[in-house]
């Protein structure tokens, strides 16, 4: 008999059993169709590529985790920029998920042991690009109106280009995340009040509404009309991957290799800062908790930097003219 207050021994679980228990707990907290559940399921499947499902968690020690880190990073996509992003994925998603499986089984996590010894790979901060307001307007106009030709010089028939332009304009004018956009339905749009309720925001404790502008109302009306024929009335039936795919394809066609939802989100924050919008307002529109996060989305514009320096130079010029 165990003494009162003494914990019972934890049943040793395999990776498969711990993953099943973890996913059941998450499904109880969220809906089965939640994007978070799908991401966790994909993460579990990724871990099973390195360890057999019947591997006991007690066999995965700190040395095994370091082996996983090396293998996972080496198996990433080629290219310096893609490799940097893959390192961040391993550090921010794969290792916390592995640690969560140990927590589910009631076992100490070797990931925490490595973290305390400071042997985890450092997150890489890739240089984020952004587009100016005029550049974005030009991109949207070209998608809507420009004629593109194939390798034989024949005009291309580009279907749904109007919808693609509407989606990219929607992201550029609201700063919404691609994942949040993929969960929007017609019911979340209130065109009379010109506001949009963000469905399942990334920060659940910080729900927000998007303000629409007159130029965006027509685009939203077209998206809602197309979504009304969909069973779930989703504005983006294809999900996040659809937004990424159309941005990448149009970026390749227009010669802009960094055109994507994240770039447009950075451009939205930078454009607001350029127009003199206070940082607190930008934070609220972006759906951030802290100003420190918002600062990472605001980039310095070279023209404004020169103008700022020239303002200071005017005082020196005025002082020289007084001395003369």
C-alpha positions as CSV (number, residue, x, y, z in Angstrom):
1,X,0.0,0.0,0.0
2,X,1.2,3.5,-0.9
3,X,1.3,6.0,1.9
4,X,-1.3,8.8,1.8
5,X,-0.1,11.6,-0.4
6,X,2.5,9.5,-2.2
7,X,2.0,9.6,-6.0
8,X,1.4,6.4,-7.8
9,X,4.0,5.3,-10.4
10,X,3.3,6.6,-13.9
11,X,2.5,4.0,-16.5
12,X,5.2,4.0,-19.1
13,X,3.7,5.0,-22.4
14,X,4.9,4.6,-26.0
15,X,5.1,7.5,-28.4
16,X,1.9,6.3,-30.1
17,X,0.0,6.1,-26.8
18,X,1.2,9.5,-25.5
19,X,0.3,11.1,-28.9
20,X,-3.2,9.6,-28.8
21,X,-3.8,10.8,-25.3
22,X,-2.5,14.2,-26.1
23,X,-4.7,14.6,-29.2
24,X,-7.8,13.4,-27.3
25,X,-7.1,16.1,-24.7
26,X,-6.8,18.8,-27.3
27,X,-9.9,17.7,-29.1
28,X,-11.8,18.0,-25.8
29,X,-10.6,21.6,-25.6
30,X,-11.2,22.5,-29.2
31,X,-13.4,21.3,-32.0
32,X,-12.3,18.3,-34.2
33,X,-12.1,20.6,-37.2
34,X,-9.9,23.2,-35.4
35,X,-6.8,24.2,-37.3
36,X,-4.8,23.7,-34.1
37,X,-5.8,20.0,-33.9
38,X,-4.7,19.5,-37.5
39,X,-1.4,21.1,-36.8
40,X,-0.8,18.9,-33.8
41,X,-1.7,15.8,-35.7
42,X,0.8,16.8,-38.5
43,X,3.4,17.4,-35.8
44,X,2.9,14.0,-34.3
45,X,3.1,12.4,-37.7
46,X,6.4,14.2,-38.3
47,X,7.9,12.9,-35.0
48,X,6.9,9.4,-36.0
49,X,9.2,9.7,-39.0
50,X,12.2,9.7,-36.6
51,X,11.0,7.3,-33.9
52,X,8.9,4.2,-34.2
53,X,5.4,4.5,-32.8
54,X,6.1,1.7,-30.2
55,X,9.2,3.5,-28.9
56,X,8.8,4.0,-25.1
57,X,9.2,7.7,-24.0
58,X,11.7,6.6,-21.3
59,X,14.0,5.6,-24.1
60,X,14.1,9.1,-25.6
61,X,16.7,10.9,-23.5
62,X,18.6,14.2,-24.0
63,X,21.1,12.5,-26.4
64,X,18.2,11.1,-28.5
65,X,16.6,14.6,-28.7
66,X,19.9,16.2,-29.8
67,X,20.1,13.5,-32.5
68,X,16.5,14.4,-33.6
69,X,17.4,18.1,-33.8
70,X,20.4,17.4,-36.1
71,X,18.4,15.0,-38.3
72,X,15.4,17.3,-38.5
73,X,17.4,20.4,-39.4
74,X,19.5,18.4,-42.0
75,X,16.3,17.1,-43.6
76,X,15.0,20.6,-44.2
77,X,14.6,22.2,-47.6
78,X,17.7,23.5,-49.4
79,X,18.5,27.2,-49.5
80,X,19.8,29.5,-46.8
81,X,16.4,31.3,-46.2
82,X,14.4,28.0,-46.2
83,X,16.9,26.4,-43.8
84,X,16.6,29.3,-41.4
85,X,12.8,29.0,-41.4
86,X,13.1,25.2,-40.8
87,X,15.4,25.7,-37.8
88,X,12.7,28.0,-36.3
89,X,10.0,25.4,-37.0
90,X,12.0,22.7,-35.1
91,X,12.7,25.0,-32.1
92,X,9.2,26.6,-31.9
93,X,6.9,23.7,-32.9
94,X,8.5,20.3,-33.0
95,X,10.4,20.4,-29.7
96,X,7.5,22.0,-27.7
97,X,5.2,19.3,-29.1
98,X,7.6,16.5,-28.0
99,X,7.9,18.1,-24.6
100,X,4.0,18.2,-24.4
101,X,3.9,14.4,-25.0
102,X,6.2,13.8,-22.1
103,X,4.0,16.1,-19.9
104,X,0.9,14.2,-21.0
105,X,2.6,10.9,-19.8
106,X,3.7,12.5,-16.5
107,X,7.4,12.2,-17.3
108,X,10.2,14.8,-17.1
109,X,11.0,16.2,-20.6
110,X,14.5,15.8,-21.9
111,X,13.8,18.9,-24.0
112,X,13.7,21.0,-20.9
113,X,17.0,19.5,-19.8
114,X,18.6,20.5,-23.0
115,X,17.0,24.0,-22.8
116,X,18.5,24.5,-19.3
117,X,21.9,23.5,-20.5
118,X,21.5,26.0,-23.4
119,X,22.3,23.5,-26.1
120,X,19.2,24.2,-28.2
121,X,19.8,25.8,-31.6
122,X,19.2,29.5,-31.6
123,X,16.2,30.8,-33.4
124,X,17.1,32.7,-36.6
125,X,15.5,36.0,-37.4
126,X,15.3,36.1,-41.2
127,X,15.2,39.5,-42.8
128,X,11.6,40.3,-43.5
129,X,10.6,42.1,-46.6
130,X,7.7,44.4,-47.2
131,X,6.1,46.3,-50.0
132,X,5.3,50.0,-50.1
133,X,1.7,51.2,-50.5
134,X,2.2,52.2,-54.1
135,X,3.8,48.8,-54.9
136,X,0.8,47.0,-53.4
137,X,-1.6,49.1,-55.4
138,X,0.4,48.4,-58.6
139,X,0.4,44.6,-57.8
140,X,-3.4,44.5,-57.3
141,X,-4.0,46.5,-60.5
142,X,-1.7,44.3,-62.6
143,X,-3.4,41.1,-61.3
144,X,-6.8,42.6,-62.3
145,X,-6.0,44.1,-65.7
146,X,-2.7,43.1,-67.1
147,X,-2.5,40.6,-70.0
148,X,0.0,37.8,-69.6
149,X,1.5,35.7,-72.3
150,X,2.8,32.1,-72.4
151,X,6.1,30.9,-73.8
152,X,4.7,31.0,-77.3
153,X,3.4,34.5,-77.1
154,X,-0.2,33.6,-76.7
155,X,-2.4,35.4,-74.2
156,X,-3.0,33.3,-71.0
157,X,-6.5,32.5,-69.8
158,X,-6.2,33.2,-66.1
159,X,-9.3,32.1,-64.2
160,X,-10.4,33.5,-60.8
161,X,-7.9,36.4,-61.1
162,X,-10.5,38.8,-59.8
163,X,-11.0,36.6,-56.7
164,X,-7.2,36.4,-56.2
165,X,-6.9,40.2,-56.4
166,X,-9.7,40.6,-53.9
167,X,-8.1,38.2,-51.4
168,X,-4.7,39.9,-51.6
169,X,-6.2,43.3,-51.3
170,X,-8.2,42.1,-48.3
171,X,-5.0,41.1,-46.5
172,X,-3.1,44.2,-47.5
173,X,-5.9,46.5,-46.3
174,X,-6.7,44.8,-43.0
175,X,-3.5,43.0,-42.0
176,X,-5.4,39.8,-41.2
177,X,-3.4,36.6,-40.8
178,X,-3.8,34.0,-43.5
179,X,-5.0,31.4,-41.0
180,X,-7.6,33.8,-39.6
181,X,-8.7,34.6,-43.2
182,X,-9.2,30.9,-44.0
183,X,-11.7,30.6,-41.1
184,X,-13.8,33.6,-42.0
185,X,-17.4,33.0,-43.2
186,X,-20.1,35.2,-44.6
187,X,-21.7,35.3,-41.1
188,X,-18.6,37.2,-39.8
189,X,-19.0,40.0,-42.3
190,X,-21.3,43.0,-41.4
191,X,-21.2,45.3,-44.4
192,X,-23.9,47.6,-43.0
193,X,-21.6,48.5,-40.1
194,X,-18.5,48.0,-42.2
195,X,-16.8,45.7,-39.7
196,X,-15.6,42.1,-39.8
197,X,-15.4,39.8,-36.7
198,X,-12.2,37.8,-36.8
199,X,-13.2,34.1,-36.3
200,X,-10.9,32.2,-33.9
201,X,-8.0,34.7,-33.7
202,X,-4.5,33.5,-33.0
203,X,-4.8,35.2,-29.6
204,X,-8.1,33.8,-28.2
205,X,-8.0,36.2,-25.3
206,X,-7.7,39.2,-27.6
207,X,-10.7,39.1,-30.0
208,X,-10.8,41.9,-32.5
209,X,-12.8,43.4,-35.4
210,X,-11.5,44.5,-38.7
211,X,-12.4,47.9,-40.1
212,X,-13.3,48.0,-43.8
213,X,-12.6,50.9,-46.1
214,X,-14.8,52.0,-49.1
215,X,-12.4,50.6,-51.6
216,X,-12.5,47.2,-49.8
217,X,-16.3,46.9,-49.6
218,X,-16.7,45.9,-53.2
219,X,-14.0,43.3,-52.9
220,X,-15.7,41.9,-49.8
221,X,-19.1,41.8,-51.5
222,X,-17.7,39.7,-54.4
223,X,-16.0,37.3,-51.9
224,X,-19.2,36.9,-49.9
225,X,-21.2,36.3,-53.1
226,X,-18.8,33.6,-54.2
227,X,-18.8,32.1,-50.6
228,X,-22.6,31.9,-50.4
229,X,-22.5,28.9,-52.8
230,X,-20.1,27.0,-50.5
231,X,-21.6,24.6,-47.9
232,X,-19.7,26.3,-45.0
233,X,-19.9,29.7,-46.6
234,X,-16.1,30.2,-46.2
235,X,-14.5,33.2,-47.9
236,X,-11.5,31.1,-48.6
237,X,-12.6,27.5,-49.2
238,X,-9.1,26.3,-49.9
239,X,-7.7,27.3,-46.5
240,X,-4.3,28.7,-45.7
241,X,-2.5,26.7,-48.4
242,X,-4.8,28.4,-51.0
243,X,-3.8,31.9,-49.9
244,X,-0.1,30.9,-50.0
245,X,-0.4,29.2,-53.4
246,X,-2.1,32.1,-55.2
247,X,0.3,34.7,-53.7
248,X,3.3,32.6,-54.7
249,X,2.0,32.0,-58.2
250,X,1.3,35.7,-58.8
251,X,4.6,36.7,-57.2
252,X,6.4,34.5,-59.7
253,X,4.3,35.8,-62.6
254,X,5.0,39.4,-61.5
255,X,8.6,38.9,-60.6
256,X,8.1,39.5,-56.9
257,X,9.6,36.5,-55.1
258,X,8.5,37.6,-51.6
259,X,4.8,38.1,-52.3
260,X,2.9,36.2,-49.6
261,X,0.4,36.8,-46.8
262,X,3.1,37.5,-44.3
263,X,4.7,40.1,-46.5
264,X,1.4,41.9,-47.0
265,X,0.9,41.8,-43.2
266,X,4.3,43.4,-42.6
267,X,3.5,46.0,-45.3
268,X,0.2,46.8,-43.6
269,X,1.9,47.6,-40.3
270,X,4.7,49.6,-42.0
271,X,2.2,51.5,-44.1
272,X,0.2,52.5,-41.0
273,X,3.4,53.7,-39.3
274,X,4.4,55.6,-42.4
275,X,1.1,57.5,-42.2
276,X,1.8,58.4,-38.6
277,X,-0.7,56.0,-36.9
278,X,0.2,55.5,-33.2
279,X,1.9,52.2,-32.3
280,X,-0.9,51.3,-29.8
281,X,-3.5,51.6,-32.7
282,X,-1.3,49.5,-35.0
283,X,-1.0,46.9,-32.2
284,X,-4.7,46.6,-31.8
285,X,-5.3,46.4,-35.6
286,X,-2.7,43.7,-35.9
287,X,-4.1,41.7,-33.0
288,X,-0.9,41.7,-30.9
289,X,-0.6,41.6,-27.2
290,X,2.6,43.7,-26.8
291,X,4.1,46.6,-28.6
292,X,7.4,44.6,-28.8
293,X,5.7,42.2,-31.2
294,X,4.3,45.1,-33.3
295,X,7.8,46.7,-33.5
296,X,9.0,43.6,-35.4
297,X,6.4,44.3,-38.1
298,X,7.2,47.9,-38.6
299,X,10.2,48.6,-40.9
300,X,12.1,51.8,-41.6
301,X,11.5,53.4,-45.0
302,X,14.6,54.9,-46.5
303,X,12.8,58.0,-47.7
304,X,11.4,58.7,-44.3
305,X,14.8,58.2,-42.7
306,X,16.3,60.8,-45.0
307,X,13.5,63.2,-44.2
308,X,14.0,62.7,-40.5
309,X,17.7,63.5,-40.7
310,X,17.0,66.5,-43.0
311,X,14.6,67.9,-40.3
312,X,17.6,68.0,-37.8
313,X,19.9,69.5,-40.5
314,X,17.5,72.5,-40.9
315,X,18.4,73.6,-37.4
316,X,22.1,73.6,-38.2
317,X,21.5,75.5,-41.4
318,X,19.5,78.1,-39.5
319,X,22.2,78.4,-37.0
320,X,24.9,79.0,-39.7
321,X,22.8,81.7,-41.4
322,X,22.5,83.5,-38.0
323,X,26.2,83.4,-37.5
324,X,26.8,84.7,-41.0
